[in-house]
Amino acid sequence: MIMRDTRGISLLLSLFVLSAILVTALSAGTLIVRELKITGAGVRGV
């Protein structure tokens, strides 16, 4: 029982970590794209 519980907990933790990394990567990517667009427009003088 203990082994099964630890396996399930480790699986849940790994899934949670992966989802958190994906969310942070997506949010960071959108922020970078926004900043690039803003800086690009500022440099072009648009």
KOLMITOR-258080 format. One record per atom (N, C-alpha, C): z, x, y; residue number from 1; residue in three letters; atom name. Coordinates in Angstrom, 2 decimals. Atoms other than C-alpha are relative to their C-alpha. Layout:
{z: Z&x: X&y: Y&gugu: NUM&tinu: ALA&drengu: CA}
...
***
This chain:
{z: 0.00&x: 0.83&y: -1.21&gugu: 1&tinu: MET&drengu: N}
{z: 0.00&x: 0.00&y: 0.00&gugu: 1&tinu: MET&drengu: CA}
{z: 0.00&x: 0.87&y: 1.26&gugu: 1&tinu: MET&drengu: C}
{z: -0.10&x: -0.84&y: -1.19&gugu: 2&tinu: ILE&drengu: N}
{z: 0.94&x: 2.75&y: 2.44&gugu: 2&tinu: ILE&drengu: CA}
{z: -1.35&x: 0.69&y: 0.26&gugu: 2&tinu: ILE&drengu: C}
{z: 1.28&x: -0.67&y: -0.18&gugu: 3&tinu: MET&drengu: N}
{z: -2.33&x: 4.62&y: 1.81&gugu: 3&tinu: MET&drengu: CA}
{z: -1.03&x: -0.96&y: 0.59&gugu: 3&tinu: MET&drengu: C}
{z: 0.95&x: 0.98&y: -0.52&gugu: 4&tinu: ARG&drengu: N}
{z: -4.35&x: 1.45&y: 2.40&gugu: 4&tinu: ARG&drengu: CA}
{z: 0.26&x: -0.28&y: 1.47&gugu: 4&tinu: ARG&drengu: C}
{z: -0.34&x: 0.28&y: -1.40&gugu: 5&tinu: ASP&drengu: N}
{z: -2.47&x: 0.73&y: 5.61&gugu: 5&tinu: ASP&drengu: CA}
{z: -0.43&x: 1.15&y: 0.91&gugu: 5&tinu: ASP&drengu: C}
{z: 0.36&x: -1.14&y: -0.84&gugu: 6&tinu: THR&drengu: N}
{z: -2.97&x: 4.25&y: 6.94&gugu: 6&tinu: THR&drengu: CA}
{z: -1.52&x: 0.09&y: 0.14&gugu: 6&tinu: THR&drengu: C}
{z: 1.46&x: -0.05&y: -0.08&gugu: 7&tinu: ARG&drengu: N}
{z: -6.67&x: 4.11&y: 6.09&gugu: 7&tinu: ARG&drengu: CA}
{z: -0.51&x: -1.04&y: 0.98&gugu: 7&tinu: ARG&drengu: C}
{z: 0.42&x: 1.07&y: -0.91&gugu: 8&tinu: GLY&drengu: N}
{z: -7.07&x: 0.78&y: 7.87&gugu: 8&tinu: GLY&drengu: CA}
{z: 0.32&x: 0.35&y: 1.45&gugu: 8&tinu: GLY&drengu: C}
{z: -0.41&x: -0.36&y: -1.35&gugu: 9&tinu: ILE&drengu: N}
{z: -5.13&x: 2.03&y: 10.89&gugu: 9&tinu: ILE&drengu: CA}
{z: -0.91&x: 1.11&y: 0.54&gugu: 9&tinu: ILE&drengu: C}
{z: 0.86&x: -1.11&y: -0.46&gugu: 10&tinu: SER&drengu: N}
{z: -7.20&x: 5.24&y: 11.07&gugu: 10&tinu: SER&drengu: CA}
{z: -1.39&x: -0.52&y: 0.31&gugu: 10&tinu: SER&drengu: C}
{z: 1.32&x: 0.58&y: -0.26&gugu: 11&tinu: LEU&drengu: N}
{z: -10.41&x: 3.20&y: 10.82&gugu: 11&tinu: LEU&drengu: CA}
{z: 0.01&x: -0.76&y: 1.31&gugu: 11&tinu: LEU&drengu: C}
{z: -0.11&x: 0.76&y: -1.25&gugu: 12&tinu: LEU&drengu: N}
{z: -9.25&x: 0.88&y: 13.60&gugu: 12&tinu: LEU&drengu: CA}
{z: 0.08&x: 0.95&y: 1.19&gugu: 12&tinu: LEU&drengu: C}
{z: -0.15&x: -0.96&y: -1.10&gugu: 13&tinu: LEU&drengu: N}
{z: -8.24&x: 3.86&y: 15.74&gugu: 13&tinu: LEU&drengu: CA}
{z: -1.33&x: 0.67&y: 0.31&gugu: 13&tinu: LEU&drengu: C}
{z: 1.29&x: -0.66&y: -0.21&gugu: 14&tinu: SER&drengu: N}
{z: -11.58&x: 5.60&y: 15.21&gugu: 14&tinu: SER&drengu: CA}
{z: -0.99&x: -0.95&y: 0.67&gugu: 14&tinu: SER&drengu: C}
{z: 0.89&x: 0.99&y: -0.60&gugu: 15&tinu: LEU&drengu: N}
{z: -13.47&x: 2.40&y: 16.04&gugu: 15&tinu: LEU&drengu: CA}
{z: 0.37&x: -0.21&y: 1.46&gugu: 15&tinu: LEU&drengu: C}
{z: -0.46&x: 0.20&y: -1.37&gugu: 16&tinu: PHE&drengu: N}
{z: -11.34&x: 1.89&y: 19.16&gugu: 16&tinu: PHE&drengu: CA}
{z: -0.40&x: 1.18&y: 0.88&gugu: 16&tinu: PHE&drengu: C}
{z: 0.35&x: -1.20&y: -0.76&gugu: 17&tinu: VAL&drengu: N}
{z: -11.93&x: 5.49&y: 20.28&gugu: 17&tinu: VAL&drengu: CA}
{z: -1.50&x: 0.03&y: 0.27&gugu: 17&tinu: VAL&drengu: C}
{z: 1.45&x: 0.00&y: -0.17&gugu: 18&tinu: LEU&drengu: N}
{z: -15.68&x: 5.19&y: 19.70&gugu: 18&tinu: LEU&drengu: CA}
{z: -0.42&x: -1.02&y: 1.05&gugu: 18&tinu: LEU&drengu: C}
{z: 0.35&x: 1.04&y: -0.97&gugu: 19&tinu: SER&drengu: N}
{z: -15.87&x: 1.93&y: 21.65&gugu: 19&tinu: SER&drengu: CA}
{z: 0.42&x: 0.44&y: 1.41&gugu: 19&tinu: SER&drengu: C}
{z: -0.47&x: -0.46&y: -1.31&gugu: 20&tinu: ALA&drengu: N}
{z: -13.81&x: 3.44&y: 24.48&gugu: 20&tinu: ALA&drengu: CA}
{z: -0.94&x: 1.06&y: 0.56&gugu: 20&tinu: ALA&drengu: C}
{z: 0.92&x: -1.05&y: -0.44&gugu: 21&tinu: ILE&drengu: N}
{z: -16.11&x: 6.48&y: 24.63&gugu: 21&tinu: ILE&drengu: CA}
{z: -1.32&x: -0.61&y: 0.45&gugu: 21&tinu: ILE&drengu: C}
{z: 1.26&x: 0.66&y: -0.37&gugu: 22&tinu: LEU&drengu: N}
{z: -19.18&x: 4.23&y: 24.69&gugu: 22&tinu: LEU&drengu: CA}
{z: 0.13&x: -0.69&y: 1.35&gugu: 22&tinu: LEU&drengu: C}
{z: -0.20&x: 0.73&y: -1.26&gugu: 23&tinu: VAL&drengu: N}
{z: -17.75&x: 2.09&y: 27.49&gugu: 23&tinu: VAL&drengu: CA}
{z: 0.08&x: 0.98&y: 1.17&gugu: 23&tinu: VAL&drengu: C}
{z: -0.14&x: -0.97&y: -1.09&gugu: 24&tinu: THR&drengu: N}
{z: -16.77&x: 5.12&y: 29.59&gugu: 24&tinu: THR&drengu: CA}
{z: -1.35&x: 0.67&y: 0.28&gugu: 24&tinu: THR&drengu: C}
{z: 1.30&x: -0.63&y: -0.18&gugu: 25&tinu: ALA&drengu: N}
{z: -20.17&x: 6.74&y: 29.00&gugu: 25&tinu: ALA&drengu: CA}
{z: -0.95&x: -0.93&y: 0.74&gugu: 25&tinu: ALA&drengu: C}
{z: 0.89&x: 0.97&y: -0.66&gugu: 26&tinu: LEU&drengu: N}
{z: -22.00&x: 3.56&y: 30.03&gugu: 26&tinu: LEU&drengu: CA}
{z: 0.38&x: -0.16&y: 1.47&gugu: 26&tinu: LEU&drengu: C}
{z: -0.44&x: 0.17&y: -1.39&gugu: 27&tinu: SER&drengu: N}
{z: -19.89&x: 3.08&y: 33.17&gugu: 27&tinu: SER&drengu: CA}
{z: -0.32&x: 1.26&y: 0.81&gugu: 27&tinu: SER&drengu: C}
{z: 0.29&x: -1.25&y: -0.70&gugu: 28&tinu: ALA&drengu: N}
{z: -20.27&x: 6.76&y: 34.10&gugu: 28&tinu: ALA&drengu: CA}
{z: -1.50&x: 0.11&y: 0.25&gugu: 28&tinu: ALA&drengu: C}
{z: 1.45&x: -0.06&y: -0.15&gugu: 29&tinu: GLY&drengu: N}
{z: -24.03&x: 6.55&y: 33.53&gugu: 29&tinu: GLY&drengu: CA}
{z: -0.47&x: -0.89&y: 1.13&gugu: 29&tinu: GLY&drengu: C}
{z: 0.40&x: 0.92&y: -1.07&gugu: 30&tinu: THR&drengu: N}
{z: -24.38&x: 3.52&y: 35.80&gugu: 30&tinu: THR&drengu: CA}
{z: 0.43&x: 0.55&y: 1.36&gugu: 30&tinu: THR&drengu: C}
{z: -0.48&x: -0.57&y: -1.26&gugu: 31&tinu: LEU&drengu: N}
{z: -22.26&x: 5.22&y: 38.48&gugu: 31&tinu: LEU&drengu: CA}
{z: -0.90&x: 1.16&y: 0.43&gugu: 31&tinu: LEU&drengu: C}
{z: 0.85&x: -1.15&y: -0.31&gugu: 32&tinu: ILE&drengu: N}
{z: -24.38&x: 8.39&y: 38.28&gugu: 32&tinu: ILE&drengu: CA}
{z: -1.36&x: -0.48&y: 0.49&gugu: 32&tinu: ILE&drengu: C}
{z: 1.31&x: 0.53&y: -0.41&gugu: 33&tinu: VAL&drengu: N}
{z: -27.60&x: 6.37&y: 38.51&gugu: 33&tinu: VAL&drengu: CA}
{z: 0.09&x: -0.56&y: 1.41&gugu: 33&tinu: VAL&drengu: C}
{z: -0.17&x: 0.56&y: -1.35&gugu: 34&tinu: ARG&drengu: N}
{z: -26.26&x: 4.53&y: 41.56&gugu: 34&tinu: ARG&drengu: CA}
{z: 0.07&x: 1.12&y: 1.03&gugu: 34&tinu: ARG&drengu: C}
{z: -0.16&x: -1.11&y: -0.95&gugu: 35&tinu: GLU&drengu: N}
{z: -25.22&x: 7.77&y: 43.26&gugu: 35&tinu: GLU&drengu: CA}
{z: -1.33&x: 0.73&y: 0.19&gugu: 35&tinu: GLU&drengu: C}
{z: 1.30&x: -0.67&y: -0.11&gugu: 36&tinu: LEU&drengu: N}
{z: -28.59&x: 9.37&y: 42.47&gugu: 36&tinu: LEU&drengu: CA}
{z: -0.95&x: -0.81&y: 0.86&gugu: 36&tinu: LEU&drengu: C}
{z: 0.87&x: 0.86&y: -0.80&gugu: 37&tinu: LYS&drengu: N}
{z: -30.42&x: 6.37&y: 43.92&gugu: 37&tinu: LYS&drengu: CA}
{z: 0.37&x: 0.09&y: 1.48&gugu: 37&tinu: LYS&drengu: C}
{z: -0.46&x: -0.04&y: -1.39&gugu: 38&tinu: ILE&drengu: N}
{z: -28.28&x: 6.43&y: 47.07&gugu: 38&tinu: ILE&drengu: CA}
{z: -0.34&x: 1.35&y: 0.63&gugu: 38&tinu: ILE&drengu: C}
{z: 0.28&x: -1.33&y: -0.55&gugu: 39&tinu: THR&drengu: N}
{z: -28.59&x: 10.21&y: 47.55&gugu: 39&tinu: THR&drengu: CA}
{z: -1.50&x: 0.21&y: 0.14&gugu: 39&tinu: THR&drengu: C}
{z: 1.45&x: -0.15&y: -0.06&gugu: 40&tinu: GLY&drengu: N}
{z: -32.31&x: 10.11&y: 46.76&gugu: 40&tinu: GLY&drengu: CA}
{z: -0.56&x: -0.74&y: 1.21&gugu: 40&tinu: GLY&drengu: C}
{z: 0.47&x: 0.77&y: -1.15&gugu: 41&tinu: ALA&drengu: N}
{z: -32.85&x: 7.39&y: 49.37&gugu: 41&tinu: ALA&drengu: CA}
{z: 0.40&x: 0.71&y: 1.29&gugu: 41&tinu: ALA&drengu: C}
{z: -0.46&x: -0.69&y: -1.20&gugu: 42&tinu: GLY&drengu: N}
{z: -30.77&x: 9.34&y: 51.90&gugu: 42&tinu: GLY&drengu: CA}
{z: -0.83&x: 1.25&y: 0.26&gugu: 42&tinu: GLY&drengu: C}
{z: 0.79&x: -1.23&y: -0.17&gugu: 43&tinu: VAL&drengu: N}
{z: -32.71&x: 12.56&y: 51.29&gugu: 43&tinu: VAL&drengu: CA}
{z: -1.41&x: -0.35&y: 0.46&gugu: 43&tinu: VAL&drengu: C}
{z: 1.36&x: 0.40&y: -0.38&gugu: 44&tinu: ARG&drengu: N}
{z: -36.05&x: 10.76&y: 51.56&gugu: 44&tinu: ARG&drengu: CA}
{z: -0.04&x: -0.57&y: 1.41&gugu: 44&tinu: ARG&drengu: C}
{z: -0.04&x: 0.58&y: -1.34&gugu: 45&tinu: GLY&drengu: N}
{z: -34.91&x: 9.11&y: 54.78&gugu: 45&tinu: GLY&drengu: CA}
{z: -0.44&x: -1.45&y: -0.01&gugu: 45&tinu: GLY&drengu: C}
{z: 0.42&x: 1.40&y: 0.08&gugu: 46&tinu: VAL&drengu: N}
{z: -35.66&x: 5.60&y: 53.52&gugu: 46&tinu: VAL&drengu: CA}
{z: 1.14&x: -0.90&y: 0.49&gugu: 46&tinu: VAL&drengu: C}
***
